[in-house]
């Protein structure tokens, strides 16, 4: 491997991922089966799309813990609306869910900007308000598969390839992975090749200097939080269509998984650093670890321990890397 | 004479009733190197902010190229070619050199997309124009301060600058780096660009500027070609009174027994066996480049390097200095280089800071004797002439000079007999500096303290020490008695070491 590759922050994730995959493969040879790999990729989609949004926020030097609440609100409202109006399309609902998330994200940005508030506090607050309002005003009951709009379920069922196992059961690779890939590419290009994308890095690295140089930092902030909200809203509805139900209490504790994945992918909690390729790898690594714990029949409570340790480990590693660079 | 690039006429500015600027007139001509001098709080920063459009003057007018500008905004100021290089450089440490250099142009052209080929080309052009070689792909955060400054200057030039204002540009630079900055400044000037240095370092002003403006208390006190000034006159204008520059010489008996005697001092990796002797009333200067071992020697004497070797005697008795507690017990005091991070509690009161190292002495049983605490601190505040409204003022709200006095006061309260000072006047303005020097001399003469003064400031060493030692690679390479060396000799010798 060339040295320049090893210097890239993503290199650590690649190495860790490779070691983890080999290790898990040794313990459980079924890990390498196409069936399992397809399943893994499928589990990447929703958490990955949310992670792309959180990546933007973290590069800007902020943090977002409200996106699971926004996702659930966008998902539940849209599904309720579809049932209410007997709507049969798919595109409009996804558009609606995205817009709901975008507006809520805009509210985050507004509070942070207008009241000069710490992003963690603002997003903790909006998350609580949105979840509360959803359950209090819209409903508390899960919409099950029998009530779910069928076209949503069909959309979620779309496969890229379809194969049959020896025992006759069928499995496939979900087409949703294409949506994930397209969004990842779009965010990657935006971060790398647009001035608004670069303004996120500048703002996250030195907010004061960004304003002095002439960036419209208000636009930067709204871009980060609105995109995070929009991606969360979209991912929320996608999640419902893939699991065939809409639960207004869904996504609890999701923020930790997503933040862990983004940090694992090399983003700095202090802002100014992070990339889409790194995030994709971080998401894959986290999903794979959790998935393997399930296969090994390890209790969910212990999975939380693992996610917590991953966050601490990964942030320590990135912080150590950043400090070393300064020294 | 051609018209000025920027001119302030009778400018005044108030902040919540307090006059920051009073009837200030100042003109910077095209292509000249102008120096704006003044102590902290004299109004220099306010002038920078008015020229860059951050503040609007309450009275007076701003003329650019001879035309009055009604309401100068930051954007307009930049469009008129005025660029400010702040002390923190306003660079992005997480981005590469190339991107830092290119972003301004992209923003000015209101681009939406970023071409990385254009980024590199712009970066290359900016560095070439300055004639410096810095890796375009390096992250700015990983560069040394001097390189960051060059990037900031290169970036300013990219914005079609006609006037570059540099705020205290030499504060964090070594001697060699300052000289390089001077060379580059001359190169910039050859391109017809004016430079306004805002500084309180006199030597550099005299070396580089053509015109000097001195401010005091929000007013311009004097202005003219630099040849009309010398260090003493600049200081007089800045402080409003003469600052004594008499050389410190010992009047004591030369046969006095040493207070501190160190033989064969070693610190692994830093000090290679040196002999040092301090008599009561001595002020011994110690200089050398960063990494010469001077700080390690000081730390060893203060018990912070328990791995040191050699024999240390205080008043003739061998002592072991393996911890700070040991050192304090033997009445050794150390004022660190960076008083802000190592020596002071900024969010605590003056009183608490002064008492911090003497608490056990004024404690009865388990409680602090409040009246004794009051009495001894107010005595100190007066003796050290600390300009604080009261003992309860937070140290963070004091000026650099007064903060330094608080640190000194704390150690004097411990009844120290050996005082080690590391860079006692770094970042302190001229007036306070002279005052601190006077206090140190007084301590040596009247209280018989033995002082070891580590400093980079050659005039400070020559003016205040009865002996100056140069250290290099862990050894003492040169010793000068008071009056035996001139500034040039010492500066040249230091240069040959680098």
HADDOCK unambig.tbl for C-alpha pairs under 7 A between the chains (distance, minus, plus):
assign (segid A and resid 193 and name CA) (segid B and resid 113 and name CA) 5.50 0.50 0.50
assign (segid A and resid 193 and name CA) (segid B and resid 114 and name CA) 4.62 0.50 0.50
assign (segid A and resid 193 and name CA) (segid B and resid 115 and name CA) 6.65 0.50 0.50
assign (segid A and resid 194 and name CA) (segid B and resid 112 and name CA) 5.57 0.50 0.50
assign (segid A and resid 194 and name CA) (segid B and resid 113 and name CA) 4.13 0.50 0.50
assign (segid A and resid 194 and name CA) (segid B and resid 114 and name CA) 5.25 0.50 0.50
assign (segid A and resid 195 and name CA) (segid B and resid 111 and name CA) 6.96 0.50 0.50
assign (segid A and resid 195 and name CA) (segid B and resid 112 and name CA) 5.10 0.50 0.50
assign (segid A and resid 195 and name CA) (segid B and resid 113 and name CA) 5.51 0.50 0.50
assign (segid A and resid 195 and name CA) (segid B and resid 114 and name CA) 6.04 0.50 0.50
assign (segid A and resid 202 and name CA) (segid B and resid 92 and name CA) 6.11 0.50 0.50
assign (segid A and resid 205 and name CA) (segid B and resid 92 and name CA) 5.79 0.50 0.50
assign (segid A and resid 205 and name CA) (segid B and resid 93 and name CA) 6.50 0.50 0.50
assign (segid A and resid 205 and name CA) (segid B and resid 94 and name CA) 5.71 0.50 0.50
assign (segid A and resid 206 and name CA) (segid B and resid 92 and name CA) 5.87 0.50 0.50
assign (segid A and resid 209 and name CA) (segid B and resid 90 and name CA) 4.49 0.50 0.50
assign (segid A and resid 209 and name CA) (segid B and resid 91 and name CA) 6.37 0.50 0.50
assign (segid A and resid 213 and name CA) (segid B and resid 104 and name CA) 6.40 0.50 0.50
assign (segid A and resid 214 and name CA) (segid B and resid 107 and name CA) 6.85 0.50 0.50
assign (segid A and resid 272 and name CA) (segid B and resid 94 and name CA) 6.02 0.50 0.50
assign (segid A and resid 273 and name CA) (segid B and resid 94 and name CA) 6.98 0.50 0.50
assign (segid A and resid 325 and name CA) (segid B and resid 142 and name CA) 5.89 0.50 0.50
assign (segid A and resid 326 and name CA) (segid B and resid 141 and name CA) 6.34 0.50 0.50
assign (segid A and resid 326 and name CA) (segid B and resid 142 and name CA) 5.37 0.50 0.50
